[in-house]
Amino acid sequence: MGAPDPSRLSLNTATVRKQWKLAQILDGCARHGIRGVAPWRDQVQEFGLDQTARLAKTHGLTVTGLCRGGFFTGKNWLEDNRRAIAEAHVLGAQCLVLVVGGLLFESKNLVRAREVVRESLQEILPEARQAGVPLAIEPLHPMQAAERACINTLEQALDLCDALDPGGSRGAPALGVAVDAYHVWWDPKLEAQIQRAGSRILAYHICDWLVPTRDLLNDRGMMGDGVIDLPRIRCWVEAAGYAGFHEVEIFSELDWWRKNPDDVLATCKQRHRECS
């Protein structure tokens, strides 16, 4: 397994969001030679959409994704996703990442929740296609099925892609997937589904799974500190034809959010090179 291309490193702004504001993060990426960035919408709104687009361009940063749209099983999802698509368009984001939402309010019907996700995607997809913003479904670990995402495997996500955007399997998909190693590393079908995804892979997210995990949402590990075979998954992704950025996304209330953010970015570069 060869080493990853260091120029393919991207920083999801969640990784240092507790220490830095968005402008500081964009400046930090430029200073550390990190060429990609994936901001979160609340940070963009705080700093200003046009200001974010200008500063990213000034620093020569590729916006590898915008986090996030989705939550189709909640209230006011349509207007929020329309705004997210418009924001992604202004930023020139390579995709809008979708966290699809969990169970419907006061419901235990997981089947119906997944039907609602499909219906909602079908409604919003033409607007995203018109705006030139690819939508990336991000399957989340089953531990988050109830409250955050009822799409939990790459297979489920790709079934939606094939049903709603059949032409996308031949390249330039309007609907694809974000492969987040943290959420899918456990899946026994992962290699086959990555191969199936091919050009539908719009984003590749990396961090590590700690043992023990002390918090199911905010205790992700830096690459190399956990049990995920990241080099193997990267090889699968690259063999499927993905040549995009490797986006570090670490939620770490107990560790990395407490460290000097310059040290965090330096460690991201080192671990990307040595452990992913």
C-alpha positions, 0 to 999 in steps of 0.5 A: 500500500503506497502512501497517500498523496499529501496534496489530497489532505482536506480539513473538515472544520469540525476538527478545530471548531472549538478552538478557532473561528472559521476565518482562523481555520481557513488561515490555518489551512493555508499556513499549514499547506492543507489545500482542502477545507470542508466548512460547516454551515453554522460557521459559514453563516457566522462569518458570512457566505460571501466572505467565506467564498472570498477567503477560501479563494484567496488562500487557494483552498478547494471546498471539498464539501459543505456540511450539511444538508438532510434531516429529511425526517424533521421539520422545515427540511425543504427550505433548509435544504434549498438554502444549503444547496444555494450556499454550496453553489456560492462556495463552489463546494464539490458536494453537499453532504447529507445526514439524512435524519433519524426516526420521525417524531414520536415514531418507532417506524424505521421503515417509514423513516427510510421511505421519507428520506427517499421521497425527500431526496426525490423532491430536492434532487432536481433543484440540486442538479439545476444548481450544479451541486452534487448531493452526497449521502453519508451513511452513519453508524447504526448507533446513530440510526434513531436520532441522526441517520436512518441510512446506515450502510453504503449499500443502502445509500447506493440503492437510493442513488441507483433508484433516484439518479440512475444515470449517475453510475456512468459518471458525473453523478447528481447523487452520490455518497460520502464514505466516512471511514468512522461510520462504515469501517465495520461493514462486512460488505464494505469493499464490495460496496466501495467498488460498486460506488465507483464515480458515486464516491463524492467525498472520503472522510477519515479519522479513527475508532477508539477503544474504548469509545467514551462518547458515541458522538464526540470521541473520534480518534486521530488517524493511527490512534484506533482500530480502523485499517485506514490504508486498506480502506483508502486502497479500496476507495482509490481502486474504485476510481476516487482521486479526490481529497481525504477529509479529516473530520474529528469530533473530540470533546475529550482530546483534540478540541482541547489542544492547540489548533496549530498542533492539531493541524500539524498532527493531521498532516503527519498522521495522514502521511503515516497512518492513512 
